[in-house]
Amino acid sequence: MKPPKARIVPKKLTMHNHTRIDNYYWLNQRDNPEVLDYLKAENAYLEARMAHTVPFQEKLYNEIVGRIKQDDQSVPYHKNGYYYYSRYKEGKEYPVYCRKKGSLEADEEIMLNVNEMAEGHDFYQVVGLAVSPDNRLLAFGVDTIGRRKYTIRVKDLTTGRLLDDAIPNTTGGAAWANDNRTFFYTAKDYTLRPYKIMRHRLGKAAAEDFTVYHEADSTFNTYVYKSKSDQLIFSMSDHTLSTEYRFLDASDPEGEFKIIQPRMRDLEYYVEHFQDKFYIRTNWQAKNFRLMTTPVKHTGIQYWREIIPHRPDVLLENFELFKNFLVLQERSEALTHLRIIRWRDRSEHYLDFGEPAYVAYISTNPEFDTDILRYGYTSLTTPNSTYDYNMATKEKTLKKQQEVVGDFNRDNYTTERLWAPARDGVKVPISLVYRKDKKKDNMPLLLYGYGSYGYSMNPSFRSDRLSLLDRGFVFAIAHVRGGSELGRQWYEDGKLLKKKNTFNDFIDCALYLIDEDYTSADRLFAMGGSAGGLLMGAVVNMRPDLFKGVVAAVPFVDVVTTMLDESIPLTTAEYDEWGDPHKKVYYDYILSYSPYDNVEAKEYPALLVTTGLHDSQVQYWEPAKWVAKLRALKTDDHPLYLKTEMEAGHGGASGRFKRYRVTALEYAFFLDLLGRTEP
C-alpha cells in the first residue's frame, strides 16, 4: 500500500521580511472533508503496514491490561464527616465515585457511576468533583469530546437527581461558597484560555452568571478554588513568570475579592490559609523559592516574613500545613525529599526512601488537626504506593501499593542513576531500569524525555512498561534542561533563547548511553509527548542517525506558526516559555529549531506520530503537517506512520483500558523494527 500524499497548496507566511512557504497549511481546516479523508487515509496506511503485527499488538494489549487489578479501589480520605474514595468494577472503563458517612463500616453511597454516564459516548471524562459544605450537592465537570471544554453539572446526593444547572465551556472545577447555593467557576474563551471567574447561583441560567473577575491580559490564565481551611475562596491569575492572588470570605459570596499582592514581572507566589495567616511559597528574591507568612489583614509583599529560607541547591516544590507540623516537598539532585518540621520547637527530620531513583510527594491531606501525613511513593521498580506517616511517632503505614496482577517481582529489576556529560560541561541525570537477568551490554533501549515548563520527569513505575523490560529493553529517562530536576536554574537554562540546551542534552545522554555500552544506535529508540514531541522532532532533525525508531506523541512541532497565531489555545500564555516570534530575535531562534520548518531531504529514523483530532493543547494539524512534509522530503524507506484518534484529545482515549491500544501499537512498532514481532 502506497503512503498517502497530502495535496500541496503553497501558502506564503511572512514575518520580519522573511517568507516561509507552508505547503500543508490547509490541513488546519478541521471540518474540511478532504482533511478528514487525509487523516483517515493515514490511519488506514498505518493499519495496512502494521497488519502483520496485529496478533502481537493483541498479545501486548492483553498482557498490559492483564496486569491491571480489575476491581480496584483508591485509599479513602476523610473530609467533613465522610470518607471519599473511587473504585473500578471488573471489565469497566470508568470509575465509580463513592463515599461513606462517619465510618468505613457505613453503607456506601454512590455519587457518580461514570460507566453508566458514559454509555453512548466514544469519549467521556469527569473532573473537578466538589461537594458542597452541607455534604448535599456535588458539582462536577464533563467533557464528551476530548477538547477539555467541560460542562459543569450539579447532582443532589440526597435524592440522586441531576439538577437543571448546566454551565458549558469551563475548566470543570467549582468552588462552593458556604451558603451551599453559590459556587464559583472559571470560564474559557474561544481560544480555550481560562479567562473569567464567574459566580453561579443554583437554579439560575448560565447566561445570568455574574462575572467576578475578567483576566484581560491574554498572556495570563485564571482559576478559582477553595482554601484547605474552607474559609476562603481563592482566585489566581498565572503566567509563566508571574502570579496574582485574590481572596474572598466563603461566607460572603457576593462580597468583593481582595488582592494579596499585585502582579509583578518575575514574581511567582502560591498561597494557602491557616487560622489568621497566609502561607506563601514564592520566588521573591529566592530563585528556588522560599516559604513566607503574613497576617490576613496585611497581605502586601512588604509584610511577608520568611519562615523557610531559600537555598541555592534545593528547590521548594510544595508544602502542606497541619496544626502541629509543617511538611515541605523539596527537590535536590533530581530527587524529591519530604521534610517534617514541628511548629512547637522547630525540630525536623526527613523521610528516608533508600532507592537511587524515585519520587515521593505530598498526597491528599484535607484536614489540619491530625498528625498523619498521607504521601505517595514510587520508583522505576516500586509500584505506586500510598502511605500514612505519623509525624509525631515516625511510624509509617502502607495503606496501599498498586497491585500488579501476575508474576511481577520487583526484585527482578534494578534501577540506576547516571550522570551524562553534556557538551557544555554540565552533568545531566539519567534514571534507568532493566531486568537483572538480561545481558546489560548493548541492550535495546528506550530513552524518554520532556524538558519544558519546568516540569520534572519523575522516575515512577508503570506496569505496562514491563512488557518492554521483560523483552530485554532498558527504559531510561533523560532529565534534560527545561525541567526543574536540578532546581529553577535547570528550567531557565532550557527555555527561550536557551531552548537548544534541551535538545543537546537529550542527544548527549543518548551518546553517553552508547559510549557506556548500554545500547547502540541500531538498538536505540526515543519517545516524548507534547513538548516532549517537540524534543523528538528537533533531535531527529539534528541527529537522525542516532536512533533506530522514534515515537512522537501529540508533538508540538510547528512552533513558529503556532506562536504567531493568537487564536490557538495556549499561544499567548506561553510567550515567556518559547519567546514571542513577533520579535525578530525570538522568530529567528525558534525558526532555527522548529521541527516542521527544519525538515530536510535526508534520511530519518522510523517514526510513529500520534495525535487526537480534538486535541486542545497541540492542534492535530501540527503532527499531520509534519508527517506530510516528511513524506515529501525524506530520502529513506524507513516506516513513517501517523495515528489520529478521531474521538479523542490531548490525553488520548478516555477509560482505563482503551488507551493501552496505542501503547501496544507503540511497543509493537519498536519491537518490529528489531525483527522481534512475536506470533
NORBELTA-V954942 format. One record per residue. N is the residue number from 1. RES is the residue in one small letter. SS is DSSP state (@ for helix, = for strand, . for the rest). PSI is psi as a letter, one per 30 degrees, with the letter a starting at -180 (NA if undefined). NEAR is the number of other C-alpha atoms within 12 Angstrom. Layout:
BEGIN
n = <N/N>
res = <RES/RES>
ss = <SS/SS>
psi = <PSI/PSI>
near = <NEAR/NEAR>
END
This chain:
BEGIN
n = <1/2/3/4/5/6/7/8/9/10/11/12/13/14/15/16/17/18/19/20/21/22/23/24/25/26/27/28/29/30/31/32/33/34/35/36/37/38/39/40/41/42/43/44/45/46/47/48/49/50/51/52/53/54/55/56/57/58/59/60/61/62/63/64/65/66/67/68/69/70/71/72/73/74/75/76/77/78/79/80/81/82/83/84/85/86/87/88/89/90/91/92/93/94/95/96/97/98/99/100/101/102/103/104/105/106/107/108/109/110/111/112/113/114/115/116/117/118/119/120/121/122/123/124/125/126/127/128/129/130/131/132/133/134/135/136/137/138/139/140/141/142/143/144/145/146/147/148/149/150/151/152/153/154/155/156/157/158/159/160/161/162/163/164/165/166/167/168/169/170/171/172/173/174/175/176/177/178/179/180/181/182/183/184/185/186/187/188/189/190/191/192/193/194/195/196/197/198/199/200/201/202/203/204/205/206/207/208/209/210/211/212/213/214/215/216/217/218/219/220/221/222/223/224/225/226/227/228/229/230/231/232/233/234/235/236/237/238/239/240/241/242/243/244/245/246/247/248/249/250/251/252/253/254/255/256/257/258/259/260/261/262/263/264/265/266/267/268/269/270/271/272/273/274/275/276/277/278/279/280/281/282/283/284/285/286/287/288/289/290/291/292/293/294/295/296/297/298/299/300/301/302/303/304/305/306/307/308/309/310/311/312/313/314/315/316/317/318/319/320/321/322/323/324/325/326/327/328/329/330/331/332/333/334/335/336/337/338/339/340/341/342/343/344/345/346/347/348/349/350/351/352/353/354/355/356/357/358/359/360/361/362/363/364/365/366/367/368/369/370/371/372/373/374/375/376/377/378/379/380/381/382/383/384/385/386/387/388/389/390/391/392/393/394/395/396/397/398/399/400/401/402/403/404/405/406/407/408/409/410/411/412/413/414/415/416/417/418/419/420/421/422/423/424/425/426/427/428/429/430/431/432/433/434/435/436/437/438/439/440/441/442/443/444/445/446/447/448/449/450/451/452/453/454/455/456/457/458/459/460/461/462/463/464/465/466/467/468/469/470/471/472/473/474/475/476/477/478/479/480/481/482/483/484/485/486/487/488/489/490/491/492/493/494/495/496/497/498/499/500/501/502/503/504/505/506/507/508/509/510/511/512/513/514/515/516/517/518/519/520/521/522/523/524/525/526/527/528/529/530/531/532/533/534/535/536/537/538/539/540/541/542/543/544/545/546/547/548/549/550/551/552/553/554/555/556/557/558/559/560/561/562/563/564/565/566/567/568/569/570/571/572/573/574/575/576/577/578/579/580/581/582/583/584/585/586/587/588/589/590/591/592/593/594/595/596/597/598/599/600/601/602/603/604/605/606/607/608/609/610/611/612/613/614/615/616/617/618/619/620/621/622/623/624/625/626/627/628/629/630/631/632/633/634/635/636/637/638/639/640/641/642/643/644/645/646/647/648/649/650/651/652/653/654/655/656/657/658/659/660/661/662/663/664/665/666/667/668/669/670/671/672/673/674/675/676/677/678/679>
res = <m/k/p/p/k/a/r/i/v/p/k/k/l/t/m/h/n/h/t/r/i/d/n/y/y/w/l/n/q/r/d/n/p/e/v/l/d/y/l/k/a/e/n/a/y/l/e/a/r/m/a/h/t/v/p/f/q/e/k/l/y/n/e/i/v/g/r/i/k/q/d/d/q/s/v/p/y/h/k/n/g/y/y/y/y/s/r/y/k/e/g/k/e/y/p/v/y/c/r/k/k/g/s/l/e/a/d/e/e/i/m/l/n/v/n/e/m/a/e/g/h/d/f/y/q/v/v/g/l/a/v/s/p/d/n/r/l/l/a/f/g/v/d/t/i/g/r/r/k/y/t/i/r/v/k/d/l/t/t/g/r/l/l/d/d/a/i/p/n/t/t/g/g/a/a/w/a/n/d/n/r/t/f/f/y/t/a/k/d/y/t/l/r/p/y/k/i/m/r/h/r/l/g/k/a/a/a/e/d/f/t/v/y/h/e/a/d/s/t/f/n/t/y/v/y/k/s/k/s/d/q/l/i/f/s/m/s/d/h/t/l/s/t/e/y/r/f/l/d/a/s/d/p/e/g/e/f/k/i/i/q/p/r/m/r/d/l/e/y/y/v/e/h/f/q/d/k/f/y/i/r/t/n/w/q/a/k/n/f/r/l/m/t/t/p/v/k/h/t/g/i/q/y/w/r/e/i/i/p/h/r/p/d/v/l/l/e/n/f/e/l/f/k/n/f/l/v/l/q/e/r/s/e/a/l/t/h/l/r/i/i/r/w/r/d/r/s/e/h/y/l/d/f/g/e/p/a/y/v/a/y/i/s/t/n/p/e/f/d/t/d/i/l/r/y/g/y/t/s/l/t/t/p/n/s/t/y/d/y/n/m/a/t/k/e/k/t/l/k/k/q/q/e/v/v/g/d/f/n/r/d/n/y/t/t/e/r/l/w/a/p/a/r/d/g/v/k/v/p/i/s/l/v/y/r/k/d/k/k/k/d/n/m/p/l/l/l/y/g/y/g/s/y/g/y/s/m/n/p/s/f/r/s/d/r/l/s/l/l/d/r/g/f/v/f/a/i/a/h/v/r/g/g/s/e/l/g/r/q/w/y/e/d/g/k/l/l/k/k/k/n/t/f/n/d/f/i/d/c/a/l/y/l/i/d/e/d/y/t/s/a/d/r/l/f/a/m/g/g/s/a/g/g/l/l/m/g/a/v/v/n/m/r/p/d/l/f/k/g/v/v/a/a/v/p/f/v/d/v/v/t/t/m/l/d/e/s/i/p/l/t/t/a/e/y/d/e/w/g/d/p/h/k/k/v/y/y/d/y/i/l/s/y/s/p/y/d/n/v/e/a/k/e/y/p/a/l/l/v/t/t/g/l/h/d/s/q/v/q/y/w/e/p/a/k/w/v/a/k/l/r/a/l/k/t/d/d/h/p/l/y/l/k/t/e/m/e/a/g/h/g/g/a/s/g/r/f/k/r/y/r/v/t/a/l/e/y/a/f/f/l/d/l/l/g/r/t/e/p>
ss = <././././././././././=/=/=/=/=/././=/=/=/=/=/././@/@/@/@/././././@/@/@/@/@/@/@/@/@/@/@/@/@/@/@/@/@/./@/@/@/@/@/@/@/@/@/@/@/@/@/@/@/@/./=/././././=/./././=/=/=/././=/=/=/=/=/=/././././././././=/=/=/=/=/=/././././././=/=/=/=/=/=/@/@/@/@/./././././././=/=/=/=/=/=/=/./././././=/=/=/=/=/=/=/././././././=/=/=/=/=/=/=/./././././=/=/=/=/=/=/=/=/=/././././=/=/./././././=/=/=/=/=/=/=/./././././=/=/=/=/=/=/=/=/././././@/@/@/./=/=/=/=/=/././././././=/=/=/=/=/=/./././././=/=/=/=/=/=/=/=/././=/=/=/=/=/=/=/=/././././././././=/=/./././././././././=/=/=/=/=/=/././=/=/=/=/=/=/./././././././=/=/=/=/=/=/./././././@/@/@/./=/=/=/=/././=/././=/=/=/=/=/=/=/=/./././=/=/=/=/=/=/=/=/././=/=/=/=/=/=/=/=/./././././=/=/=/./././././././=/=/=/=/=/./././././././././=/=/=/=/=/=/=/=/./././././=/=/=/=/=/=/./././././=/=/=/=/=/=/././=/./././././@/@/@/=/=/=/=/=/=/=/=/=/./././././=/=/=/=/=/=/=/=/=/./././././././././=/=/=/=/././././././././././././././@/@/@/@/@/@/@/././././=/=/=/=/=/./././././././././@/@/@/@/@/./././@/@/@/./@/@/@/@/@/@/@/@/@/@/@/@/@/@/@/@/./././././@/@/@/=/=/=/=/=/=/./@/@/@/@/@/@/@/@/@/@/@/@/./@/@/@/././=/=/=/=/=/./././././@/@/@/@/@/././././././././@/@/@/@/@/@/@/./././././@/@/@/@/@/@/@/@/@/@/././@/@/@/./././././././=/=/=/=/=/=/=/./././././././@/@/@/@/@/@/@/@/@/@/@/@/@/@/././././././=/=/=/=/=/=/./././=/././=/./././././././@/@/@/@/@/@/@/@/@/@/@/@/@/@/./././././.>
psi = <k/k/l/l/j/k/k/j/j/k/k/k/j/k/k/h/g/k/k/k/j/j/f/g/e/f/f/g/i/e/g/k/e/e/e/e/e/e/e/e/e/e/e/e/e/e/e/e/f/g/e/f/f/e/e/e/e/e/e/e/e/e/e/e/e/f/f/k/k/e/i/l/k/l/k/k/l/k/k/h/f/l/k/k/l/l/l/k/l/k/f/k/e/l/l/k/k/l/l/k/k/e/l/f/f/l/k/k/k/j/e/k/j/f/e/e/e/f/k/f/k/f/k/k/k/k/l/h/k/k/k/l/f/g/g/e/k/k/k/l/k/k/k/g/e/g/f/h/j/k/k/k/l/k/k/j/f/f/f/g/k/k/l/f/k/j/j/l/h/l/f/f/l/k/j/k/l/g/f/g/f/k/l/k/l/k/l/k/a/f/g/g/k/j/f/k/k/l/k/k/k/k/f/l/l/e/f/f/k/k/j/e/k/j/j/f/j/f/f/k/l/k/l/k/l/k/l/e/f/g/f/l/k/k/k/k/k/l/l/e/g/k/l/k/k/l/l/k/k/f/g/i/f/g/a/k/k/k/k/e/k/k/k/k/k/g/j/k/k/k/k/l/k/k/c/g/l/k/k/j/k/l/g/j/h/j/e/g/l/l/k/l/l/k/k/e/f/j/f/l/f/f/f/k/k/k/f/j/l/k/k/f/g/k/k/j/e/l/l/k/k/l/e/f/l/k/k/k/j/l/k/k/h/g/k/k/k/k/k/k/k/k/e/e/g/g/l/l/l/l/k/k/f/g/l/f/k/l/k/k/l/k/b/j/i/f/k/e/i/l/g/k/k/k/l/l/k/l/a/f/f/j/l/k/k/k/k/k/k/j/f/e/f/g/k/k/j/j/e/k/k/k/k/j/k/a/g/k/j/f/f/f/l/k/k/l/j/l/j/k/k/l/f/g/f/k/k/k/k/k/k/l/k/l/k/e/g/l/k/f/k/h/l/k/k/j/k/k/l/d/h/l/g/g/k/k/j/k/i/l/k/k/f/f/f/f/f/e/e/f/g/g/l/k/k/k/k/j/i/l/k/f/a/g/e/g/l/e/e/e/e/f/g/h/l/b/g/g/e/f/e/e/e/e/e/e/e/e/e/e/e/e/e/e/e/g/g/e/a/l/f/g/g/k/l/l/k/l/k/c/f/f/e/e/e/e/e/e/f/f/e/e/i/f/f/f/k/e/l/k/k/j/k/h/k/j/f/i/e/e/e/e/f/f/j/f/f/k/k/f/e/f/f/g/e/g/e/f/l/j/f/f/k/e/e/e/e/e/e/e/f/f/f/j/e/e/f/g/k/l/j/l/k/l/l/k/k/j/k/l/l/k/e/g/k/f/e/j/k/e/f/e/e/e/e/e/e/e/e/e/e/f/e/k/g/l/g/l/k/j/k/k/j/k/j/f/h/l/b/e/g/a/k/l/l/f/e/e/f/f/e/e/e/e/e/e/e/e/e/e/e/e/f/g/g/h/j/k/NA>
near = <13/16/28/28/25/31/21/17/14/16/16/17/21/17/21/15/12/14/16/22/19/29/25/36/31/27/35/30/22/24/15/13/15/18/29/25/22/32/40/25/27/37/30/22/24/32/23/18/24/32/21/21/30/27/18/28/33/26/24/35/31/21/30/34/34/26/27/31/25/23/19/27/25/27/29/30/32/25/30/24/20/28/28/35/29/28/30/27/22/20/19/26/33/32/35/30/34/32/35/26/24/19/18/20/12/15/14/22/27/27/35/39/24/35/28/18/23/25/17/11/21/24/35/37/39/36/28/29/31/37/37/32/28/21/29/26/32/41/43/40/36/36/36/30/32/32/39/39/37/34/34/41/39/40/29/27/25/15/14/17/17/22/22/17/30/28/40/29/33/39/40/37/39/42/44/46/37/27/23/28/32/32/47/47/49/46/43/32/26/19/27/32/40/41/37/34/39/39/38/36/29/31/20/19/17/27/17/15/27/24/22/32/33/26/29/17/19/30/29/30/40/39/39/41/38/36/33/29/31/30/29/38/43/43/44/42/42/34/34/33/30/29/34/38/37/38/38/34/27/33/23/22/30/24/16/21/26/25/26/37/32/22/25/20/17/20/27/33/45/36/40/40/36/28/23/17/25/39/36/43/40/39/34/31/21/28/30/36/37/35/40/35/35/29/23/29/17/19/29/25/28/16/20/29/24/24/22/29/24/26/21/22/24/32/42/41/40/32/37/43/40/33/23/26/29/37/40/37/34/40/34/27/29/40/41/41/35/37/33/34/29/23/19/13/10/16/16/20/20/23/30/20/21/17/24/27/38/38/38/39/36/34/27/26/29/28/26/27/19/22/29/35/44/36/37/38/40/33/37/40/39/37/31/31/31/30/32/29/30/21/33/23/15/18/16/22/20/20/22/22/24/29/27/29/22/15/15/26/19/26/16/20/29/28/32/27/28/27/27/31/26/27/20/14/13/21/27/40/42/42/43/39/44/36/31/22/16/22/19/24/22/22/33/39/41/43/45/37/50/44/46/43/35/32/28/36/38/36/39/33/34/30/36/33/37/39/35/35/37/30/27/31/37/44/44/45/45/49/52/54/47/43/39/41/47/38/38/37/25/41/33/34/32/37/36/31/27/27/39/34/36/43/43/39/42/49/41/35/44/46/28/30/42/27/17/19/21/34/33/26/30/25/35/42/49/50/45/41/35/40/40/43/42/44/51/50/49/44/42/43/35/29/27/33/26/34/39/37/41/49/47/45/46/45/45/47/47/43/45/39/39/38/33/30/23/24/19/29/31/37/36/31/35/35/33/29/35/42/31/31/34/27/18/18/18/30/33/25/25/38/36/24/37/40/38/43/35/29/34/22/16/22/28/35/39/39/42/49/47/49/47/40/39/32/38/32/34/38/40/45/44/48/48/50/42/47/44/36/35/43/34/26/20/27/19/20/19/25/32/41/44/47/40/42/35/28/27/35/36/33/34/41/36/37/28/30/30/27/26/35/30/34/37/35/37/44/44/37/43/41/35/28/29/24/15/19/26/20/15>
END
